[in-house]
């Protein structure tokens, strides 16, 4: 991830793929923090982190990241730490600006991390990963009708609900963004990688690279 720093706050999370899918925030009160009192914020292992305080988020609208469709495959890899206690916080989401029923988000439900997906027929599947209070590495791979989630390299659950057509035009880091932003993340985010493909065959290698960088497990 790449970030702009303005008085310690992040205005842009740059897309490193070259596709230009940057997530931005122009409202100063909604920008997450990366520097506090002139000091770069870091986790317990000395790795930089972006801190979201429960009303911050970065977003890209009118952009589906190539992830809209029927039964599309999507793979998410992330490094995050939960600090808040609010129900259903999202550290990453895809949504539709015209409806609240089409979405995918990674986040938490109460004390558990969660992958939650819904289509316009209200087919909903939520998978809970268990409780992880420290900095953790998360993976979610969905093909539209199957999905599996992992934490720190180990599978935490799978499901087979068949989701239909979805059209995403909202992407956010730190919130669930649909017709409006909500379900804000309170915690830290260090890494977010999204593929418009099934990366099951490469999962362990990607997770290994992430763990080498952040020394999580």
C-alpha positions as CSV (number, residue, x, y, z in Angstrom):
1,X,0.0,0.0,0.0
2,X,1.1,3.6,-0.6
3,X,-0.2,6.6,1.3
4,X,0.0,10.4,1.2
5,X,0.7,12.1,4.5
6,X,-0.9,15.4,5.3
7,X,-0.4,16.4,8.9
8,X,-0.2,12.8,9.8
9,X,-3.4,11.7,8.0
10,X,-3.9,9.6,4.9
11,X,-5.5,11.2,1.9
12,X,-4.8,8.5,-0.7
13,X,-4.2,4.8,-0.5
14,X,-2.5,4.1,-3.8
15,X,-3.3,1.0,-5.9
16,X,0.1,-0.7,-6.5
17,X,-1.2,-2.8,-9.4
18,X,-0.9,0.0,-11.9
19,X,-4.7,0.0,-12.6
20,X,-5.2,3.3,-10.8
21,X,-7.8,2.0,-8.3
22,X,-6.8,4.5,-5.6
23,X,-8.9,5.0,-2.5
24,X,-9.1,8.6,-1.4
25,X,-10.6,10.8,1.3
26,X,-10.8,14.6,0.9
27,X,-12.7,15.3,4.2
28,X,-10.1,15.8,6.9
29,X,-12.2,14.5,9.7
30,X,-12.7,11.2,7.9
31,X,-9.1,10.6,7.1
32,X,-7.3,7.8,9.0
33,X,-4.0,8.5,10.8
34,X,-0.5,7.3,9.9
35,X,1.6,9.7,11.9
36,X,1.0,10.8,15.5
37,X,2.9,13.8,17.0
38,X,5.5,13.5,14.2
39,X,6.0,9.7,14.9
40,X,5.1,7.1,12.3
41,X,2.6,4.7,13.8
42,X,3.8,1.1,14.0
43,X,2.6,-2.3,15.3
44,X,4.2,-4.4,18.0
45,X,6.7,-5.7,15.4
46,X,7.7,-2.2,14.2
47,X,5.8,-2.3,10.9
48,X,3.9,0.8,9.8
49,X,0.1,0.8,10.2
50,X,-2.8,3.0,9.3
51,X,-5.2,3.7,12.2
52,X,-8.9,4.1,11.7
53,X,-10.8,5.5,14.7
54,X,-14.4,4.5,14.0
55,X,-15.5,7.2,11.5
56,X,-12.6,7.2,9.0
57,X,-12.6,5.6,5.5
58,X,-11.0,5.8,2.1
59,X,-13.1,5.1,-1.0
60,X,-13.3,4.9,-4.8
61,X,-16.7,5.4,-6.3
62,X,-18.0,4.5,-9.8
63,X,-15.5,1.7,-9.9
64,X,-16.2,-2.0,-9.6
65,X,-12.5,-3.0,-9.7
66,X,-13.5,-5.5,-12.3
67,X,-15.4,-7.5,-9.7
68,X,-19.0,-7.1,-10.8
69,X,-20.9,-10.1,-12.3
70,X,-22.5,-13.4,-11.6
71,X,-20.4,-16.0,-9.7
72,X,-17.2,-14.0,-10.2
73,X,-14.1,-15.2,-8.4
74,X,-12.5,-12.7,-5.9
75,X,-9.5,-13.3,-3.6
76,X,-8.8,-10.9,-0.7
77,X,-5.6,-10.9,1.5
78,X,-5.3,-8.4,4.4
79,X,-3.4,-7.6,7.5
80,X,-5.5,-5.9,10.2
81,X,-6.1,-5.5,13.9
82,X,-9.4,-5.1,15.6
83,X,-9.6,-2.5,18.4
84,X,-13.3,-1.5,18.5
85,X,-16.3,-3.2,20.0
86,X,-19.1,-2.1,17.7
87,X,-21.2,-4.7,15.9
88,X,-20.4,-5.4,12.2
89,X,-17.4,-3.2,11.4
90,X,-15.9,-3.5,7.9
91,X,-12.2,-2.9,7.1
92,X,-12.9,-3.4,3.4
93,X,-16.0,-3.5,1.3
94,X,-17.6,-3.6,-2.2
95,X,-21.0,-2.1,-2.6
96,X,-23.7,-0.6,-4.9
97,X,-24.6,3.1,-4.6
98,X,-28.3,2.4,-5.5
99,X,-29.1,-0.5,-3.1
100,X,-28.1,-1.7,0.3
101,X,-28.5,-5.4,-0.5
102,X,-25.5,-6.0,-2.8
103,X,-22.3,-6.1,-1.0
104,X,-19.2,-8.0,0.1
105,X,-17.3,-7.0,3.2
106,X,-14.4,-8.2,5.3
107,X,-14.6,-7.1,8.9
108,X,-16.0,-8.3,12.2
109,X,-19.2,-9.3,13.8
110,X,-19.0,-8.5,17.5
111,X,-15.8,-10.2,18.6
112,X,-15.4,-12.3,15.5
113,X,-13.8,-11.5,12.1
114,X,-16.2,-12.0,9.2
115,X,-16.6,-12.3,5.4
116,X,-20.2,-11.3,4.6
117,X,-21.8,-11.3,1.1
118,X,-25.3,-10.5,-0.2
119,X,-27.0,-10.2,-3.6
120,X,-30.3,-8.5,-4.6
121,X,-32.2,-11.8,-3.9
122,X,-31.0,-11.4,-0.3
123,X,-28.9,-14.5,-0.5
124,X,-26.6,-13.9,2.4
125,X,-23.7,-15.8,3.7
126,X,-21.5,-14.8,6.6
127,X,-18.5,-16.7,7.8
128,X,-17.0,-16.0,11.2
129,X,-13.3,-16.6,11.8
130,X,-13.2,-16.7,15.5
131,X,-11.6,-14.1,17.8
132,X,-8.3,-12.5,16.9
133,X,-7.3,-9.5,19.0
134,X,-3.8,-9.1,17.8
135,X,-2.5,-8.1,14.3
136,X,-3.6,-10.9,12.1
137,X,-3.4,-12.0,8.4
138,X,-6.8,-12.8,6.8
139,X,-7.6,-14.4,3.5
140,X,-11.1,-14.7,1.8
141,X,-11.6,-16.5,-1.5
142,X,-15.1,-16.6,-3.1
143,X,-16.2,-17.9,-6.4
144,X,-19.8,-16.6,-6.1
145,X,-21.2,-20.0,-5.0
146,X,-18.4,-21.2,-2.7
147,X,-16.2,-19.3,-0.3
148,X,-13.6,-20.0,2.3
149,X,-11.8,-17.8,4.9
150,X,-8.5,-18.2,6.6
151,X,-6.7,-16.5,9.5
152,X,-3.0,-16.7,10.0
153,X,-2.7,-19.4,7.3
154,X,-5.4,-21.7,8.7
155,X,-8.9,-22.3,7.3
156,X,-11.6,-20.9,9.6
157,X,-14.7,-22.0,7.6
158,X,-16.3,-22.4,4.2
159,X,-19.8,-22.1,2.6
160,X,-21.7,-22.8,-0.5
161,X,-24.5,-20.2,-0.8
162,X,-25.0,-19.4,-4.5
163,X,-24.9,-15.6,-5.0
164,X,-26.4,-14.2,-8.2
165,X,-25.6,-11.1,-10.2
166,X,-24.0,-8.2,-8.4
167,X,-22.9,-4.8,-9.7
168,X,-20.4,-3.0,-7.6
169,X,-19.6,0.7,-8.0
170,X,-18.4,1.5,-4.5
171,X,-15.1,0.3,-3.0
172,X,-14.0,1.4,0.5
173,X,-11.3,0.8,3.1
174,X,-12.4,1.3,6.7
175,X,-16.2,1.1,6.1
176,X,-19.1,-0.7,4.4
177,X,-20.0,1.7,1.6
178,X,-23.3,1.2,-0.2
179,X,-25.9,4.0,-0.6
180,X,-23.9,5.7,2.2
181,X,-20.9,4.8,4.4
182,X,-21.4,2.9,7.7
183,X,-20.1,0.1,9.8
184,X,-16.9,1.9,10.3
185,X,-13.7,0.1,11.3
186,X,-12.0,0.9,14.6
187,X,-8.6,-0.6,14.4
188,X,-5.5,-0.8,12.2
189,X,-5.0,-1.9,8.6
190,X,-1.6,-2.6,7.2
191,X,-2.1,-4.5,3.9
192,X,-5.0,-5.1,1.5
193,X,-4.6,-7.2,-1.7
194,X,-7.5,-7.9,-4.0
195,X,-7.5,-10.2,-7.1
196,X,-10.3,-10.6,-9.6
197,X,-9.6,-14.3,-9.7
198,X,-9.4,-17.5,-7.6
199,X,-6.0,-17.5,-6.0
200,X,-6.5,-20.8,-4.1
201,X,-3.5,-22.4,-5.9
202,X,-1.3,-19.5,-4.9
203,X,-2.8,-18.8,-1.4
204,X,-0.1,-20.3,0.7
205,X,2.7,-18.5,-1.2
206,X,0.9,-15.1,-0.9
207,X,0.3,-15.7,2.8
208,X,3.9,-16.7,3.3
209,X,5.1,-13.5,1.7
210,X,2.8,-11.4,3.8
211,X,3.9,-13.2,7.0
212,X,7.5,-12.7,6.1
213,X,6.9,-9.0,5.8
214,X,4.8,-8.6,9.0
215,X,6.0,-11.5,11.2
216,X,2.5,-12.4,12.4
217,X,2.5,-16.1,13.0
